């Protein structure tokens, strides 16, 4: 049940009806940052906002409230979403569709459901079959940390968020979710679920595979020569930082996008094989590093300028 004392209980029924209620299922780093960003302004399009946190762990929900991520919290999924106009499902990707199935019978008419998952194709297709007003979204923000204690109200300012509509998506729901992400500072781009998964395999999922693979390779070497761990330079720490991410979450993500991830791994192996042949030539190595330096600048610079893509 929701806590007995609600900050809204002194409002009249008409005042409550005028409010926008947003439920966040999974109040961790991303869900907590969404809540804190919304509560920072307290109003959206003239409506006062009421943010409800929904989850399984009472202590985590209490912490979310103390940090200002939610106004209220509950472990009852039906009670926490039945009055919501918009529901964010900010859980691991394999839990998103089961949760939508769980709450769907309790949602009010035209309640909009969205998610923050980094795999979209099968998820969006399955979610749309369960709830008509589902819109897939993926914020490209966050860190290797997962707890709400690391949440930040400005996490999405300037960050790209991909919205992945299909031909079945409700246009008003798409517009609402787009406006809401922009309201908390994000830059929205549209992409099909299929295209999203193909591209994100290279830009997000593959880097986690590479980071973990490098760590395991060096760790195996360290077992043979204990001096290795005395030689870990800043470059090693930089490239392997993301391996502090939640192993359970990333194993599910990579499994869910395994077909596209497999293609990206094959592509990377081909690149490595090419440079393996070139290490016999200083000129070829120079061209390799010069090209990568130029490409990095070009990629990151274009990311700052191109913030909206039509679908």
Buried (B, 14 or more C-beta within 10 A) or exposed (E): EBEEEBEEEEBEEEEBEEBBBBBBBBBBBBBBBBBBBBBEEEEBEEEBBBBBBBBEEEEBBBBBBEBBBBBBBBBEBEBBBBBBBBBBBBBBBBBBBEBBBBBBEBBEEEBBBBBBBBBBBBBBBBBBEBBBBBBBBBBBBBEBBBEBBBBBBEBBEEBBBBBBBBEEBBEEBBEBBBEBBEBBBBBBBBBBBBBBBBBBBBEBBBBBBBBBBBBEEBEEEBEEEEEBEEEEEEEBEEBBEBBEBBEEBBEBBBEBBBEBBEBBBEEBEEEEEEEEEBEEEEEBEEEBEEEEEEEEEEEEEEEEEEEEEEE
